Amino acid sequence: MRDDTPLVTIGIPTYKRADSYLRQAIQCALDQTYPHIEIIVSDNCSPDNTEALVKSFSDPRIRYHRQQVNIGPNNNFNFCLNEAKGDYFLLFQDDDAIDEDLIESCMRAAGYARHLGIIRTGTRVIDARGNVLQHCPNRVKGLPFEEFILGWFRHRTAWYLCSTLFNTDKLRAIGGFHSRNQLLQDGMAIARLAAKNDRADVEEVKASFRKHGDEITFAVDVKDWVEDFLSFLNLVCRLAPDSAALLRSEGERFFSQLSYNRVTAV
């Protein structure tokens, strides 16, 4: 590995997961085959033994921060981003998992360049015990922005934080992670960066999004999801005005099905 390779920050915002998935998440970060990384764990004032767990790793690549009060999930996401020193930033939720070569695969696909907006891989969906529920390769390599968005609507790719590296400076420049109800902030950031910057895509699945009973997806009103979905559609139609009609038509169908799935799951 060259000495001038990009630094990648793995940010792990966490709350009350010391007795469940946090240990595995930190170990996934430490096991990366790409050596030029730093790990930020931001503890959102957890009432459990999160601090003791993190410090038990005794690895100099880990920086631990404990919030004095709970600042909310999205503020904790952006705290990790603001603390990042890396050229690229992975927001790694404390209940997800990443393959040991996720970052190496992304850096290789990017040619170790520092200017890309985003780098993405395929994603698998797993259950609480790690059993694979769905396998989602990332089949949008080389497609222009509007086809990249349509690729999500047409199930050629799946958008998850655990499989997306963001350019740290460019993500900060757009205000970090935010959406109307702070539910689709990852999608909004991906769209904004992909519309204005080059990206790299890895088709192979390199990350795991975990479905379980405590995930935020099912803890909020579906109406709030719908409002964020509509905000996203309005955004991509502004970013690709020549394809706005097609994007809105296919997006409304896609998000209607997704909303229905949310309701039936609840």
N, C-alpha and C positions, 0 to 999 in steps of 0.2 A: 504494500500500500504506500503510495507516495505521501510525502510529508505535507503536501499542499492540498490534500483532499478536503472537501467541505466538512465543517463541523455540523453535526446533527443533534438537536436538542430533543429529547423525549420528555414531554411534560405529562406528569401523572397527577391530575386533580383527584383528590380522594376524600371520602366522608364515610366513616363508620364501616369500613370493609376490612379491618384488621383480622377479623375472624373468618373471612370468606375468601375473596378473590385477590386481595391486594398483594399478598406474598407472591402469587403466581405472576401477577402483572409486573412486579419489580424484577423477578427472576427472568422473565421474557426480555425485559430491557437489557439486563446485564449480560444475557446470553448472545447478544447480537454479534455476528461475525465481523461486522464493520467496526473497526476499533475507535474511530474518531467521533465519539458521542459524549454527551453529558446527559444526566437524568435529574429532572426537577420533580420532587414530590411536594405538592402543596396540600397540606392537611387542613380541611375546612372546619377546624375546631371540633374534631371528632371526640366523642365522650369515651372512646375505647382506648386500647393500647397501641394506636397507630404509630406514635413516636417511637416507642420501644421496638416495634417490629421493623420500622425503617432503619433505625440505627443498628439493629442486629446484623445488617448486611456488611457494615464496615467497609464500604467501597468508596474510594475517593471521587468516583465519577458521580456520586449521588449528592445532591444538595437538597436538604429538607427544610421546609418552611411550615410553620404552624400559624394559621390565622387566629387572632385573639378572639374574634367573634365569627360566626358563620356569615360569610359574605354572599352566599347564594352560589349555585352551580356555575352560572355563566361568568360571574365576576371571578370565580376561581379559575375558569378556563383562561380568561384574559390575564390573570395574574401570572400563570405559567408562561404565557406568551411574552409578557413584559419582562420576565426574568431571564428569558432565553438568550444565550450567547451564540447559538448556532446559526449557520447560514440557512438551514432548513429546520422546520419545527413539526414534530408529530405530537398531536394531542391524543394521548393514550388513556382511554377511560379505565378506571380501576377494576372493571369487571370483564374487560376484553382480553385478547391474547394476540401475540404476533409471532410469526415464525422467526427462527434465529437469523435467517438471511433476508428479512424484509428490507432493512435499510441498505444492505449491500446490493440487493437486486435493484433498488430504486436508484442508487448512486451510479451503478453501472449503466442503467438505461438512460440516465441523464448525461452520461459521458463525464461525470464529475464536474459538470458546469454549475455555476452558482446563480445564474440569472433566471432559471425557469420559475414559472408561477406556482405550479403544482406538479407532483409526481405521484402516480397512483398505481395500485396493484389490484388484483382480484381479491375477493373476500368470501369466506365461508361463514355461514350462520350456524352457531352451535347452541345447545341447550345448557341448562344449569350444570350438568355433569360433564360437559365437553363433547357430547355426541353430536355429530354433524347432521344438521337439518337441511342445509342447502349449500350448494357449491356454485359460486358466481364468478366466473372468469371475467377479466376486464378486456372486452373485445372492441375497444374504440380507438386503438392505436392509429395515429395519423389522421384522424377525422377532424374537420374544421369545427369551430365552436358550436354552430347550430346542430350539426350531426352528433357531436358529443352529447349535447343535451338530449336530443332525440334518442340516442343510444341508451340513456337511463330509462326513458319512457318505454322503450322497446325491449327492455330487459337484456341488453347487451353488456351492461355494466351495472354495478350497484354502488351507491354512494355511502360510504361509512368513514368516520374519523380514523378508525384504526388502520385503514389502508391508504391514507392520504398524507403525504408530506407537503407542507406549505412553505413557500419562501417566507422566511421570518420577517424581513424588512417590508416586503410587499403586503403581507397580511397586516402588519401594524399600520401601514399607510392607508388601508381601507377601514381602519378602526377596529381590527380584530374580529372576534366572533360576535355577531349580533343579528337578531331578527325580531320581528314584532313581538312575538311571545317567547323568544329565546328557545325555540324548539327546532327550527330548521337553520340554525346559524351556520352549521357546517356546509349545507347546500348553498346558502347565500355566498359564503366565502369562496367556495369552489367555483361558482359561476362567475363571480366578479374577477377572480384571478385568471380563470381560463379564458375569459373574453378578451383580455388585454395583454396576455403573456403567452409565451411558449409553454408547453407542458410535455411530460414524458409519461408513457403508459407501459406497465408491465402486465402482460396477459395473465400470468400465472397467479394463483391464489396464494397470498402470503400473510393474511391476517384473519382473525376470527372475531366476529361480533357475537356477543352472548345474549341470548334471549332467556329471561328468567322473571320470576314474579315481582321482583323489586325494581325492575328497570323503569326509567322515567316515562317511557313510551305509553304505558298503561296507567300512569298516575295522574294524568291531566285530562281535561275535557277535550273531546274530539273537536269541538268548535274551535279551540285554540290552534289545533293542528291545521284545520281548514283555513284559518286566517293566515297562517304562515305559508301554507301551500299557495294560496292566492297571491301573497306578496312575492313569492318566488317566481310564479308565472309572470307577474307584471314586470319583474326585474329582467328575466331573460328575454321577454318580448321587447323591452327597451334596448337591451344589449344586441339583439339581432333583429332589427325592425323588418328586414326583407323576408324573414321567415316567421314573423310574428303570428300569422294566422295558423300556420301548421303547428307551431310550438304550443299555442293556446289550445287548439283542438285536441292534440294528442296528450298534452299535459292535463287538461281537465278530465279526460278519460282515465289517465294513469292515477291522478290524485283522488278521483272519486272512488276508484277501486281500493286504493290504499286506505282511505278514510273508512270505507265499508269494512275492510279487514280489521281496522282498529276497533270499530264498534263491536263486531262479532267476537273478537278476542276478549274484550272486556266482558 
